[in-house]
Amino acid sequence: MSSNEKSLNLSSRPAAEAYVSKVCFKLGPPQLIGAELEWLTYTKNGDRPSLDNIATALGEYAPRSIAPNSPALTLPGGSAVTIEPGGQIELSSAPHASVQELQRALDADAEMLASLMDAGHLGMASAPADQDRDPQRLLVLPRYCAMENRFTTIGPFGKLMMCNTAAAQVSVDAGTDRADVARRWTMLETVGPALVAAFACSPTLRGAPAGHWASQRMRTWLELDDSRTEVPATADPVTDYARWALDVPLLCIRSDGESWDAPAGTTFAQWIEDEELVGRSPTTADLGYHLTTLFPHVRACGHLEVRYLDAQPDGQWVVPTAVFDALLSDPAITSHATDLARRSAGRWVDAARHGLADHCLRSAAEDLLHLAAANSDAYGDVVAQAAERCRTGEPPTFSNNAATTKESV
């Protein structure tokens, strides 16, 4: 909900579902693409930096979550800086008309961010999982306290996800109309396991229970809270996403107090039916915030946000971004990609556990990347190289200093 939109009470489930459909799926010809990149942060000794040190390094670009009086400026390329609970730093790009424009702007902003951090004697690591440090939450905002309280009842994976992982996310327009949304949504979901396998590069995560996983980062999400992360298979995302969202238990409720904990097990739909569960009626602002506490593999937030990829080695984030761009470039290509990936659809756990060691996933990944390479003018060569890497079963590789910055800080 925009800051100038009035918050209204919600008195019925149909009204709430209509609101979700409206704000989560903005219809129109697909034109834009964006990305979010995350890095682990370090001091020169390899420890987590304090939030004060990060805020000092970022100066006028520091987010208000760590510097309440900051102007929180966007970087020159349009990217906004945010901080994750464990001190990870994130750049959220502005939307751009092409992957080339996105790469130029986001890489320039990332270079400037690294320079700011370096001047503050802090380092950034483009690594999807922390191999060295136990999970430690630095942000003490009520949202993250409520999240940790909820996730701790499930197991260790919530805190690991919050504090010790980093992702690369790609955002694309939802679609021209409901049929186009369904086609694009279905493809992004169907190709997911194959592309998780193709870009898995987090076999080691400090604090994770024993077990071999190609993507320990994805493992944390799969072990977390399936009511919040798994949208049921749907032929009509615009309608069914809204129904699902209302039936997800509340994670937290914003208030003026220090505690944002929600009544255990209470869904948003139940709150609408019985306001006494919380002590007041829910509003559209409450529902808008509830939507930010849902973490499906593909999240609808006006556009479609692909959330299932590991953070990639330095500079390589553009490869999966170009893959999605190519596979969504034409309805026929999108449908073809869906057909190619059906053999591995739904195999999220196998993809995170085995990666390219699974023959079916490796074959689907290779076919999808070849299709993307054939339909990407600017990135065909690098995507084709990624397809060849998949054929040989090799994960993305880090340079000698991409996984740690201790020596360079």
Contacts in CASP RR format, 6 or more apart in sequence:
PFRMAT RR
TARGET T0000
AUTHOR 0000-0000-0000
METHOD contacts of the structure
MODEL  1
MSSNEKSLNLSSRPAAEAYVSKVCFKLGPPQLIGAELEWLTYTKNGDRPS
LDNIATALGEYAPRSIAPNSPALTLPGGSAVTIEPGGQIELSSAPHASVQ
ELQRALDADAEMLASLMDAGHLGMASAPADQDRDPQRLLVLPRYCAMENR
FTTIGPFGKLMMCNTAAAQVSVDAGTDRADVARRWTMLETVGPALVAAFA
CSPTLRGAPAGHWASQRMRTWLELDDSRTEVPATADPVTDYARWALDVPL
LCIRSDGESWDAPAGTTFAQWIEDEELVGRSPTTADLGYHLTTLFPHVRA
CGHLEVRYLDAQPDGQWVVPTAVFDALLSDPAITSHATDLARRSAGRWVD
AARHGLADHCLRSAAEDLLHLAAANSDAYGDVVAQAAERCRTGEPPTFSN
NAATTKESV
1 7 0 8 1.000
1 23 0 8 1.000
1 284 0 8 1.000
1 285 0 8 1.000
1 288 0 8 1.000
5 284 0 8 1.000
7 283 0 8 1.000
7 284 0 8 1.000
7 285 0 8 1.000
7 286 0 8 1.000
8 283 0 8 1.000
8 284 0 8 1.000
9 281 0 8 1.000
9 282 0 8 1.000
9 283 0 8 1.000
10 16 0 8 1.000
10 19 0 8 1.000
10 272 0 8 1.000
10 281 0 8 1.000
10 282 0 8 1.000
10 283 0 8 1.000
10 284 0 8 1.000
10 286 0 8 1.000
10 287 0 8 1.000
11 272 0 8 1.000
11 281 0 8 1.000
12 272 0 8 1.000
13 246 0 8 1.000
13 269 0 8 1.000
13 272 0 8 1.000
13 273 0 8 1.000
16 242 0 8 1.000
16 246 0 8 1.000
16 268 0 8 1.000
16 269 0 8 1.000
16 272 0 8 1.000
16 282 0 8 1.000
16 287 0 8 1.000
17 239 0 8 1.000
17 242 0 8 1.000
17 243 0 8 1.000
17 246 0 8 1.000
18 242 0 8 1.000
19 284 0 8 1.000
19 287 0 8 1.000
20 241 0 8 1.000
20 242 0 8 1.000
20 245 0 8 1.000
20 246 0 8 1.000
20 287 0 8 1.000
20 291 0 8 1.000
21 238 0 8 1.000
21 239 0 8 1.000
21 241 0 8 1.000
21 242 0 8 1.000
23 288 0 8 1.000
23 291 0 8 1.000
23 301 0 8 1.000
23 302 0 8 1.000
24 238 0 8 1.000
24 241 0 8 1.000
24 242 0 8 1.000
24 245 0 8 1.000
24 291 0 8 1.000
24 300 0 8 1.000
24 301 0 8 1.000
24 302 0 8 1.000
25 174 0 8 1.000
25 181 0 8 1.000
25 237 0 8 1.000
25 238 0 8 1.000
25 241 0 8 1.000
25 300 0 8 1.000
25 302 0 8 1.000
26 173 0 8 1.000
26 174 0 8 1.000
26 302 0 8 1.000
26 303 0 8 1.000
27 174 0 8 1.000
27 175 0 8 1.000
27 176 0 8 1.000
27 177 0 8 1.000
27 178 0 8 1.000
27 181 0 8 1.000
28 173 0 8 1.000
28 174 0 8 1.000
28 175 0 8 1.000
28 176 0 8 1.000
28 177 0 8 1.000
29 173 0 8 1.000
29 175 0 8 1.000
29 176 0 8 1.000
30 172 0 8 1.000
30 173 0 8 1.000
30 174 0 8 1.000
30 175 0 8 1.000
30 176 0 8 1.000
30 180 0 8 1.000
30 184 0 8 1.000
30 328 0 8 1.000
31 97 0 8 1.000
31 173 0 8 1.000
32 95 0 8 1.000
32 96 0 8 1.000
32 97 0 8 1.000
32 172 0 8 1.000
32 173 0 8 1.000
32 303 0 8 1.000
33 95 0 8 1.000
33 96 0 8 1.000
33 97 0 8 1.000
33 98 0 8 1.000
33 99 0 8 1.000
33 102 0 8 1.000
33 170 0 8 1.000
33 171 0 8 1.000
33 172 0 8 1.000
33 173 0 8 1.000
33 321 0 8 1.000
33 324 0 8 1.000
33 325 0 8 1.000
34 93 0 8 1.000
34 94 0 8 1.000
34 95 0 8 1.000
34 96 0 8 1.000
34 102 0 8 1.000
34 106 0 8 1.000
34 170 0 8 1.000
34 171 0 8 1.000
34 172 0 8 1.000
34 321 0 8 1.000
35 93 0 8 1.000
35 102 0 8 1.000
35 106 0 8 1.000
35 168 0 8 1.000
35 169 0 8 1.000
35 170 0 8 1.000
35 171 0 8 1.000
35 317 0 8 1.000
35 321 0 8 1.000
36 90 0 8 1.000
36 91 0 8 1.000
36 92 0 8 1.000
36 93 0 8 1.000
36 167 0 8 1.000
36 168 0 8 1.000
36 169 0 8 1.000
36 171 0 8 1.000
37 90 0 8 1.000
37 91 0 8 1.000
37 106 0 8 1.000
37 110 0 8 1.000
37 126 0 8 1.000
37 168 0 8 1.000
37 169 0 8 1.000
37 311 0 8 1.000
37 317 0 8 1.000
38 84 0 8 1.000
38 88 0 8 1.000
38 89 0 8 1.000
38 90 0 8 1.000
38 166 0 8 1.000
38 167 0 8 1.000
38 168 0 8 1.000
38 311 0 8 1.000
39 88 0 8 1.000
39 89 0 8 1.000
39 90 0 8 1.000
39 124 0 8 1.000
39 125 0 8 1.000
39 126 0 8 1.000
39 127 0 8 1.000
39 166 0 8 1.000
39 311 0 8 1.000
40 87 0 8 1.000
40 88 0 8 1.000
40 124 0 8 1.000
40 125 0 8 1.000
40 127 0 8 1.000
40 130 0 8 1.000
40 166 0 8 1.000
41 48 0 8 1.000
41 49 0 8 1.000
41 54 0 8 1.000
41 87 0 8 1.000
41 88 0 8 1.000
41 89 0 8 1.000
41 117 0 8 1.000
41 122 0 8 1.000
41 123 0 8 1.000
41 124 0 8 1.000
41 125 0 8 1.000
42 48 0 8 1.000
42 49 0 8 1.000
42 122 0 8 1.000
42 123 0 8 1.000
42 124 0 8 1.000
42 125 0 8 1.000
42 404 0 8 1.000
42 405 0 8 1.000
42 406 0 8 1.000
42 409 0 8 1.000
43 49 0 8 1.000
43 53 0 8 1.000
43 121 0 8 1.000
43 122 0 8 1.000
43 123 0 8 1.000
43 409 0 8 1.000
44 121 0 8 1.000
44 406 0 8 1.000
44 409 0 8 1.000
45 406 0 8 1.000
46 132 0 8 1.000
46 133 0 8 1.000
46 404 0 8 1.000
46 406 0 8 1.000
46 409 0 8 1.000
47 133 0 8 1.000
48 86 0 8 1.000
48 87 0 8 1.000
48 133 0 8 1.000
48 136 0 8 1.000
48 138 0 8 1.000
49 87 0 8 1.000
49 122 0 8 1.000
49 123 0 8 1.000
50 138 0 8 1.000
51 66 0 8 1.000
51 83 0 8 1.000
51 87 0 8 1.000
51 138 0 8 1.000
51 139 0 8 1.000
52 66 0 8 1.000
53 120 0 8 1.000
53 122 0 8 1.000
54 62 0 8 1.000
54 66 0 8 1.000
54 83 0 8 1.000
54 87 0 8 1.000
54 89 0 8 1.000
54 117 0 8 1.000
54 122 0 8 1.000
55 62 0 8 1.000
55 66 0 8 1.000
55 67 0 8 1.000
55 70 0 8 1.000
56 120 0 8 1.000
57 116 0 8 1.000
57 117 0 8 1.000
57 119 0 8 1.000
57 120 0 8 1.000
57 121 0 8 1.000
57 122 0 8 1.000
58 67 0 8 1.000
58 70 0 8 1.000
58 81 0 8 1.000
58 116 0 8 1.000
58 117 0 8 1.000
59 67 0 8 1.000
59 70 0 8 1.000
59 116 0 8 1.000
60 70 0 8 1.000
60 71 0 8 1.000
60 72 0 8 1.000
60 73 0 8 1.000
61 70 0 8 1.000
61 72 0 8 1.000
61 73 0 8 1.000
61 74 0 8 1.000
61 75 0 8 1.000
61 81 0 8 1.000
61 113 0 8 1.000
61 116 0 8 1.000
62 70 0 8 1.000
62 72 0 8 1.000
62 81 0 8 1.000
63 70 0 8 1.000
63 72 0 8 1.000
63 80 0 8 1.000
63 81 0 8 1.000
63 82 0 8 1.000
63 83 0 8 1.000
64 70 0 8 1.000
64 72 0 8 1.000
65 82 0 8 1.000
65 83 0 8 1.000
65 139 0 8 1.000
65 141 0 8 1.000
66 83 0 8 1.000
66 139 0 8 1.000
72 80 0 8 1.000
72 81 0 8 1.000
74 80 0 8 1.000
74 81 0 8 1.000
74 94 0 8 1.000
75 81 0 8 1.000
75 91 0 8 1.000
75 109 0 8 1.000
75 112 0 8 1.000
75 113 0 8 1.000
76 108 0 8 1.000
76 109 0 8 1.000
76 112 0 8 1.000
77 93 0 8 1.000
77 94 0 8 1.000
77 105 0 8 1.000
77 106 0 8 1.000
77 108 0 8 1.000
77 109 0 8 1.000
78 93 0 8 1.000
78 94 0 8 1.000
78 105 0 8 1.000
78 109 0 8 1.000
79 91 0 8 1.000
79 92 0 8 1.000
79 93 0 8 1.000
79 94 0 8 1.000
79 105 0 8 1.000
79 106 0 8 1.000
79 109 0 8 1.000
79 110 0 8 1.000
80 91 0 8 1.000
80 92 0 8 1.000
81 89 0 8 1.000
81 90 0 8 1.000
81 91 0 8 1.000
81 113 0 8 1.000
82 89 0 8 1.000
82 90 0 8 1.000
82 92 0 8 1.000
83 89 0 8 1.000
83 90 0 8 1.000
83 138 0 8 1.000
83 139 0 8 1.000
84 90 0 8 1.000
84 139 0 8 1.000
84 162 0 8 1.000
84 163 0 8 1.000
84 166 0 8 1.000
85 137 0 8 1.000
85 138 0 8 1.000
85 139 0 8 1.000
85 144 0 8 1.000
85 147 0 8 1.000
85 148 0 8 1.000
85 162 0 8 1.000
85 163 0 8 1.000
86 135 0 8 1.000
86 136 0 8 1.000
86 137 0 8 1.000
86 138 0 8 1.000
86 139 0 8 1.000
86 162 0 8 1.000
86 163 0 8 1.000
86 164 0 8 1.000
87 138 0 8 1.000
87 139 0 8 1.000
87 163 0 8 1.000
88 163 0 8 1.000
88 165 0 8 1.000
88 166 0 8 1.000
89 113 0 8 1.000
89 117 0 8 1.000
89 124 0 8 1.000
91 106 0 8 1.000
91 109 0 8 1.000
91 110 0 8 1.000
91 113 0 8 1.000
93 102 0 8 1.000
93 105 0 8 1.000
93 106 0 8 1.000
93 109 0 8 1.000
94 105 0 8 1.000
95 171 0 8 1.000
95 303 0 8 1.000
96 102 0 8 1.000
96 105 0 8 1.000
98 325 0 8 1.000
98 378 0 8 1.000
99 318 0 8 1.000
99 321 0 8 1.000
99 322 0 8 1.000
99 325 0 8 1.000
99 378 0 8 1.000
99 379 0 8 1.000
100 378 0 8 1.000
102 318 0 8 1.000
102 321 0 8 1.000
103 318 0 8 1.000
103 321 0 8 1.000
107 315 0 8 1.000
113 124 0 8 1.000
114 123 0 8 1.000
114 124 0 8 1.000
117 123 0 8 1.000
117 124 0 8 1.000
118 409 0 8 1.000
121 409 0 8 1.000
122 409 0 8 1.000
123 405 0 8 1.000
123 408 0 8 1.000
123 409 0 8 1.000
124 405 0 8 1.000
125 402 0 8 1.000
125 403 0 8 1.000
125 404 0 8 1.000
125 405 0 8 1.000
126 166 0 8 1.000
126 311 0 8 1.000
126 312 0 8 1.000
126 313 0 8 1.000
126 314 0 8 1.000
126 315 0 8 1.000
126 398 0 8 1.000
126 402 0 8 1.000
126 403 0 8 1.000
127 166 0 8 1.000
127 202 0 8 1.000
127 311 0 8 1.000
127 398 0 8 1.000
127 402 0 8 1.000
127 403 0 8 1.000
127 404 0 8 1.000
128 165 0 8 1.000
128 166 0 8 1.000
128 167 0 8 1.000
128 201 0 8 1.000
128 202 0 8 1.000
128 215 0 8 1.000
128 216 0 8 1.000
128 217 0 8 1.000
128 310 0 8 1.000
128 311 0 8 1.000
128 312 0 8 1.000
129 164 0 8 1.000
129 165 0 8 1.000
129 166 0 8 1.000
129 202 0 8 1.000
129 204 0 8 1.000
129 205 0 8 1.000
129 206 0 8 1.000
129 216 0 8 1.000
129 217 0 8 1.000
129 310 0 8 1.000
130 163 0 8 1.000
130 164 0 8 1.000
130 165 0 8 1.000
130 205 0 8 1.000
130 206 0 8 1.000
131 204 0 8 1.000
131 205 0 8 1.000
131 206 0 8 1.000
131 403 0 8 1.000
132 206 0 8 1.000
132 404 0 8 1.000
133 164 0 8 1.000
133 206 0 8 1.000
134 206 0 8 1.000
134 207 0 8 1.000
135 156 0 8 1.000
135 159 0 8 1.000
135 160 0 8 1.000
135 162 0 8 1.000
135 163 0 8 1.000
135 164 0 8 1.000
135 206 0 8 1.000
135 207 0 8 1.000
136 163 0 8 1.000
137 144 0 8 1.000
137 148 0 8 1.000
137 159 0 8 1.000
137 162 0 8 1.000
137 163 0 8 1.000
138 163 0 8 1.000
142 252 0 8 1.000
142 254 0 8 1.000
142 255 0 8 1.000
142 257 0 8 1.000
142 258 0 8 1.000
142 259 0 8 1.000
142 260 0 8 1.000
143 252 0 8 1.000
143 254 0 8 1.000
143 260 0 8 1.000
144 162 0 8 1.000
145 259 0 8 1.000
145 260 0 8 1.000
146 251 0 8 1.000
146 252 0 8 1.000
146 259 0 8 1.000
146 260 0 8 1.000
146 261 0 8 1.000
146 262 0 8 1.000
147 158 0 8 1.000
147 162 0 8 1.000
147 251 0 8 1.000
147 252 0 8 1.000
147 293 0 8 1.000
148 158 0 8 1.000
148 159 0 8 1.000
148 162 0 8 1.000
149 261 0 8 1.000
150 225 0 8 1.000
150 251 0 8 1.000
150 252 0 8 1.000
150 261 0 8 1.000
151 157 0 8 1.000
151 158 0 8 1.000
151 159 0 8 1.000
151 161 0 8 1.000
151 162 0 8 1.000
151 224 0 8 1.000
151 225 0 8 1.000
152 158 0 8 1.000
152 159 0 8 1.000
154 223 0 8 1.000
154 224 0 8 1.000
154 225 0 8 1.000
155 223 0 8 1.000
156 207 0 8 1.000
156 208 0 8 1.000
156 209 0 8 1.000
157 208 0 8 1.000
157 219 0 8 1.000
157 220 0 8 1.000
157 221 0 8 1.000
157 223 0 8 1.000
157 224 0 8 1.000
158 220 0 8 1.000
158 224 0 8 1.000
160 205 0 8 1.000
160 207 0 8 1.000
160 208 0 8 1.000
160 220 0 8 1.000
161 217 0 8 1.000
161 220 0 8 1.000
161 221 0 8 1.000
161 224 0 8 1.000
164 205 0 8 1.000
164 206 0 8 1.000
164 207 0 8 1.000
165 202 0 8 1.000
165 205 0 8 1.000
165 216 0 8 1.000
165 217 0 8 1.000
165 220 0 8 1.000
166 217 0 8 1.000
166 310 0 8 1.000
166 311 0 8 1.000
167 217 0 8 1.000
167 307 0 8 1.000
167 309 0 8 1.000
167 310 0 8 1.000
167 311 0 8 1.000
168 199 0 8 1.000
168 309 0 8 1.000
168 310 0 8 1.000
168 311 0 8 1.000
168 312 0 8 1.000
168 317 0 8 1.000
168 320 0 8 1.000
168 321 0 8 1.000
169 305 0 8 1.000
169 306 0 8 1.000
169 307 0 8 1.000
169 309 0 8 1.000
170 305 0 8 1.000
170 306 0 8 1.000
170 309 0 8 1.000
170 320 0 8 1.000
170 321 0 8 1.000
170 324 0 8 1.000
171 303 0 8 1.000
171 304 0 8 1.000
171 305 0 8 1.000
171 306 0 8 1.000
172 184 0 8 1.000
172 188 0 8 1.000
172 303 0 8 1.000
172 304 0 8 1.000
172 306 0 8 1.000
172 324 0 8 1.000
172 325 0 8 1.000
172 328 0 8 1.000
173 303 0 8 1.000
173 304 0 8 1.000
174 181 0 8 1.000
174 184 0 8 1.000
174 185 0 8 1.000
174 300 0 8 1.000
174 302 0 8 1.000
174 303 0 8 1.000
174 304 0 8 1.000
175 181 0 8 1.000
175 184 0 8 1.000
178 236 0 8 1.000
178 238 0 8 1.000
180 331 0 8 1.000
181 237 0 8 1.000
181 238 0 8 1.000
182 235 0 8 1.000
182 236 0 8 1.000
182 237 0 8 1.000
182 238 0 8 1.000
183 331 0 8 1.000
183 334 0 8 1.000
183 335 0 8 1.000
183 338 0 8 1.000
184 304 0 8 1.000
184 328 0 8 1.000
184 334 0 8 1.000
185 234 0 8 1.000
185 237 0 8 1.000
185 298 0 8 1.000
185 300 0 8 1.000
185 304 0 8 1.000
186 235 0 8 1.000
186 338 0 8 1.000
187 327 0 8 1.000
187 328 0 8 1.000
187 334 0 8 1.000
187 335 0 8 1.000
187 337 0 8 1.000
187 338 0 8 1.000
187 341 0 8 1.000
188 298 0 8 1.000
188 304 0 8 1.000
188 306 0 8 1.000
188 324 0 8 1.000
189 231 0 8 1.000
189 233 0 8 1.000
189 297 0 8 1.000
189 298 0 8 1.000
189 345 0 8 1.000
190 337 0 8 1.000
190 338 0 8 1.000
190 341 0 8 1.000
190 342 0 8 1.000
190 345 0 8 1.000
190 346 0 8 1.000
191 327 0 8 1.000
191 337 0 8 1.000
191 338 0 8 1.000
191 340 0 8 1.000
191 341 0 8 1.000
191 364 0 8 1.000
191 368 0 8 1.000
192 297 0 8 1.000
192 308 0 8 1.000
192 341 0 8 1.000
192 346 0 8 1.000
192 348 0 8 1.000
192 351 0 8 1.000
193 341 0 8 1.000
193 344 0 8 1.000
193 345 0 8 1.000
193 346 0 8 1.000
193 347 0 8 1.000
193 348 0 8 1.000
193 350 0 8 1.000
193 351 0 8 1.000
193 361 0 8 1.000
193 364 0 8 1.000
194 341 0 8 1.000
194 344 0 8 1.000
194 351 0 8 1.000
194 361 0 8 1.000
194 364 0 8 1.000
194 365 0 8 1.000
194 368 0 8 1.000
195 308 0 8 1.000
195 309 0 8 1.000
195 320 0 8 1.000
195 323 0 8 1.000
195 365 0 8 1.000
195 368 0 8 1.000
196 215 0 8 1.000
196 218 0 8 1.000
196 308 0 8 1.000
196 309 0 8 1.000
196 348 0 8 1.000
196 351 0 8 1.000
196 352 0 8 1.000
196 355 0 8 1.000
197 214 0 8 1.000
197 344 0 8 1.000
197 351 0 8 1.000
197 354 0 8 1.000
197 355 0 8 1.000
197 356 0 8 1.000
197 358 0 8 1.000
197 361 0 8 1.000
197 362 0 8 1.000
197 365 0 8 1.000
198 320 0 8 1.000
198 356 0 8 1.000
198 365 0 8 1.000
198 368 0 8 1.000
198 369 0 8 1.000
198 386 0 8 1.000
198 390 0 8 1.000
199 309 0 8 1.000
199 310 0 8 1.000
199 312 0 8 1.000
199 319 0 8 1.000
199 320 0 8 1.000
199 396 0 8 1.000
200 214 0 8 1.000
200 215 0 8 1.000
200 218 0 8 1.000
200 310 0 8 1.000
200 351 0 8 1.000
200 352 0 8 1.000
200 355 0 8 1.000
200 356 0 8 1.000
200 395 0 8 1.000
201 214 0 8 1.000
201 215 0 8 1.000
201 310 0 8 1.000
201 312 0 8 1.000
201 313 0 8 1.000
201 395 0 8 1.000
201 396 0 8 1.000
201 397 0 8 1.000
201 398 0 8 1.000
202 213 0 8 1.000
202 214 0 8 1.000
202 215 0 8 1.000
202 216 0 8 1.000
202 217 0 8 1.000
202 218 0 8 1.000
202 310 0 8 1.000
203 212 0 8 1.000
203 213 0 8 1.000
203 214 0 8 1.000
203 215 0 8 1.000
203 216 0 8 1.000
203 395 0 8 1.000
204 216 0 8 1.000
205 216 0 8 1.000
205 217 0 8 1.000
205 219 0 8 1.000
205 220 0 8 1.000
208 216 0 8 1.000
208 219 0 8 1.000
208 220 0 8 1.000
212 353 0 8 1.000
213 219 0 8 1.000
213 352 0 8 1.000
213 353 0 8 1.000
214 351 0 8 1.000
214 352 0 8 1.000
214 353 0 8 1.000
214 354 0 8 1.000
214 355 0 8 1.000
214 356 0 8 1.000
214 357 0 8 1.000
214 395 0 8 1.000
215 310 0 8 1.000
215 351 0 8 1.000
215 352 0 8 1.000
215 355 0 8 1.000
217 310 0 8 1.000
217 311 0 8 1.000
218 308 0 8 1.000
218 310 0 8 1.000
218 348 0 8 1.000
218 351 0 8 1.000
218 352 0 8 1.000
219 352 0 8 1.000
219 353 0 8 1.000
221 229 0 8 1.000
221 295 0 8 1.000
221 297 0 8 1.000
221 307 0 8 1.000
221 308 0 8 1.000
222 229 0 8 1.000
222 348 0 8 1.000
222 349 0 8 1.000
222 352 0 8 1.000
224 295 0 8 1.000
227 248 0 8 1.000
227 249 0 8 1.000
228 248 0 8 1.000
228 249 0 8 1.000
228 251 0 8 1.000
228 293 0 8 1.000
228 294 0 8 1.000
228 295 0 8 1.000
228 296 0 8 1.000
229 295 0 8 1.000
229 296 0 8 1.000
229 297 0 8 1.000
230 296 0 8 1.000
230 297 0 8 1.000
231 240 0 8 1.000
231 241 0 8 1.000
231 244 0 8 1.000
231 296 0 8 1.000
231 297 0 8 1.000
231 298 0 8 1.000
232 240 0 8 1.000
232 244 0 8 1.000
234 240 0 8 1.000
234 241 0 8 1.000
237 300 0 8 1.000
241 300 0 8 1.000
245 268 0 8 1.000
245 290 0 8 1.000
245 291 0 8 1.000
245 294 0 8 1.000
246 267 0 8 1.000
246 268 0 8 1.000
246 269 0 8 1.000
246 272 0 8 1.000
247 267 0 8 1.000
247 268 0 8 1.000
247 269 0 8 1.000
248 267 0 8 1.000
248 268 0 8 1.000
248 290 0 8 1.000
248 293 0 8 1.000
248 294 0 8 1.000
249 262 0 8 1.000
249 264 0 8 1.000
249 265 0 8 1.000
249 266 0 8 1.000
249 267 0 8 1.000
250 262 0 8 1.000
250 263 0 8 1.000
250 265 0 8 1.000
250 266 0 8 1.000
250 267 0 8 1.000
250 268 0 8 1.000
250 271 0 8 1.000
250 290 0 8 1.000
250 293 0 8 1.000
251 262 0 8 1.000
251 290 0 8 1.000
251 293 0 8 1.000
252 260 0 8 1.000
252 261 0 8 1.000
252 262 0 8 1.000
252 293 0 8 1.000
253 260 0 8 1.000
253 261 0 8 1.000
253 262 0 8 1.000
253 278 0 8 1.000
253 286 0 8 1.000
254 260 0 8 1.000
254 285 0 8 1.000
254 286 0 8 1.000
254 289 0 8 1.000
262 278 0 8 1.000
263 277 0 8 1.000
263 278 0 8 1.000
266 277 0 8 1.000
266 278 0 8 1.000
268 282 0 8 1.000
268 286 0 8 1.000
268 287 0 8 1.000
268 290 0 8 1.000
270 277 0 8 1.000
271 277 0 8 1.000
271 278 0 8 1.000
271 282 0 8 1.000
271 286 0 8 1.000
272 282 0 8 1.000
275 281 0 8 1.000
275 282 0 8 1.000
291 301 0 8 1.000
292 301 0 8 1.000
295 307 0 8 1.000
296 307 0 8 1.000
297 306 0 8 1.000
297 307 0 8 1.000
297 308 0 8 1.000
297 348 0 8 1.000
298 304 0 8 1.000
298 305 0 8 1.000
298 306 0 8 1.000
298 307 0 8 1.000
298 308 0 8 1.000
299 305 0 8 1.000
299 307 0 8 1.000
306 324 0 8 1.000
308 348 0 8 1.000
309 320 0 8 1.000
310 396 0 8 1.000
311 317 0 8 1.000
312 319 0 8 1.000
312 320 0 8 1.000
312 396 0 8 1.000
313 396 0 8 1.000
313 397 0 8 1.000
313 398 0 8 1.000
313 399 0 8 1.000
313 402 0 8 1.000
314 398 0 8 1.000
314 399 0 8 1.000
314 402 0 8 1.000
316 396 0 8 1.000
318 379 0 8 1.000
318 382 0 8 1.000
319 379 0 8 1.000
319 382 0 8 1.000
319 383 0 8 1.000
319 386 0 8 1.000
322 372 0 8 1.000
322 376 0 8 1.000
322 378 0 8 1.000
322 379 0 8 1.000
322 380 0 8 1.000
322 382 0 8 1.000
322 383 0 8 1.000
323 368 0 8 1.000
323 369 0 8 1.000
323 372 0 8 1.000
323 376 0 8 1.000
323 383 0 8 1.000
323 386 0 8 1.000
325 376 0 8 1.000
326 333 0 8 1.000
326 371 0 8 1.000
326 372 0 8 1.000
326 373 0 8 1.000
326 375 0 8 1.000
326 376 0 8 1.000
326 379 0 8 1.000
326 380 0 8 1.000
326 383 0 8 1.000
327 333 0 8 1.000
327 334 0 8 1.000
327 337 0 8 1.000
327 368 0 8 1.000
327 371 0 8 1.000
327 372 0 8 1.000
327 375 0 8 1.000
328 334 0 8 1.000
329 375 0 8 1.000
330 375 0 8 1.000
333 371 0 8 1.000
333 375 0 8 1.000
336 371 0 8 1.000
337 368 0 8 1.000
337 371 0 8 1.000
337 372 0 8 1.000
340 364 0 8 1.000
340 367 0 8 1.000
340 368 0 8 1.000
340 371 0 8 1.000
341 364 0 8 1.000
341 368 0 8 1.000
343 360 0 8 1.000
343 363 0 8 1.000
343 364 0 8 1.000
344 351 0 8 1.000
344 360 0 8 1.000
344 361 0 8 1.000
344 364 0 8 1.000
347 358 0 8 1.000
347 360 0 8 1.000
347 361 0 8 1.000
350 358 0 8 1.000
350 361 0 8 1.000
351 358 0 8 1.000
351 361 0 8 1.000
354 361 0 8 1.000
355 361 0 8 1.000
355 362 0 8 1.000
355 395 0 8 1.000
356 362 0 8 1.000
356 365 0 8 1.000
356 390 0 8 1.000
356 393 0 8 1.000
356 394 0 8 1.000
356 395 0 8 1.000
357 393 0 8 1.000
362 390 0 8 1.000
362 391 0 8 1.000
362 393 0 8 1.000
365 387 0 8 1.000
365 390 0 8 1.000
366 387 0 8 1.000
366 390 0 8 1.000
366 391 0 8 1.000
369 383 0 8 1.000
369 384 0 8 1.000
369 386 0 8 1.000
369 387 0 8 1.000
369 390 0 8 1.000
370 384 0 8 1.000
370 387 0 8 1.000
372 380 0 8 1.000
372 383 0 8 1.000
373 379 0 8 1.000
373 380 0 8 1.000
373 381 0 8 1.000
373 383 0 8 1.000
373 384 0 8 1.000
373 387 0 8 1.000
374 380 0 8 1.000
376 383 0 8 1.000
389 395 0 8 1.000
389 396 0 8 1.000
401 407 0 8 1.000
401 408 0 8 1.000
END
